[in-house]
Amino acid sequence: MAKLKQRKVETLRWRGGRLQMIDQRILPTRFRYLAYRNAREVAEGIRSMVVRGAPAIGVAAAYGVALEALRLARKTKNGKQFARQLEKGISLLAKSRPTAINLFWALNRMRKVWNKNSGMKLTKLAARLLHEAREIHEEDIRINQAMGRHGARLLKSGMRVLTHCNAGALATAGHGTALGVIRSAVEAGKKISVFADETRPFLQGARLTAWEMVQEGIPVTVITDNIAGHLMARGEIDVVIVGTDRVAANGDVANKIGTYMVAVLARRHGIPFYVACPQSSIDLKTSHGNQIPIEERNPLEVVGHGKIRWAAKGISVRNPAFDVTPAELVTGIIHEGGVIWRPGRKGIQRALQK
Ligand code: MRU
């Protein structure tokens, strides 16, 4: 495994036989790592949003499988028992969140390694699974850096970039997808400033994107989600870049709730709308965006925060965590192999075959 440059934000790390993850629920007021020992704990970390963002969820799930295998290999020499328990762990991880395809992609990849090495001694198999999780982790950073290089070419110095949610180092193993493009442009000497939609209701923009940009000294302005149209109309936004949880085979893009609104506004104002994602976020088995499962989260996220409640009791609440932007509104998908312009079935297939 090639050694990579030390990252500034280490969203996930392997320490002392455990997975450690930055607790993203409490950023930016507090910073702490939480440690995970088995698949059940990692699944809970994903479900409760300690770790979030499609690629980071995938990496965490891969470590979850490895941790479970290591734990079981210490407990038993019985292959059948090991297999039964490991299946249980994988199934817990698969149920943790439904929308990000990277979760299922990572679990499949771990399963393939398991199948290929099923004759191995259990302790060796577990070590092999850990090796694979670490590969997925390192690969994600390399992919984001490649994506950053392709995307940075699309940005000119002086550009003001609007982003929605957090598709940064915190949403990946490092560097980020949408924020990775911005980082790479800045590293190439371009002056870029960022508008971060606050991203109701979980505030990934206000809490996480803003924090990441401050760490790097990249100028950032936080806006409420309903300000974007106003700024676009005044000519204050040059380009939109977002991440995604899943791209359907026809190029429809699921991303954080509110992204669709931004894409419609961008089209109305003739502003390019880019999506940055690893190829592992493209799901050829999902034909159209309307087939992507959309997570509905706890209504309490919408009606208040902590002990404060601002909406009347007795109301109904909807809290879908993602929406789907139709392919026709997407200027280009930036991935590790280049850019898919005006994405559609053929363009996507061509890009994945290369
Ligand atoms: O609910 P979250 O915070 O997991 O949602 C994250 C997003 O919507 C991101 O934009 C997406 O996962 C891409 S992350 C590189």
Residues whose N, C-alpha, C, O or C-beta is under 5 A from the ligand:
A	BS01	MRU	R52 G53 A54 P55 H164 C165 N166 A167 G168 A171 T177 Q204 G243 T244 D245 N255 K256
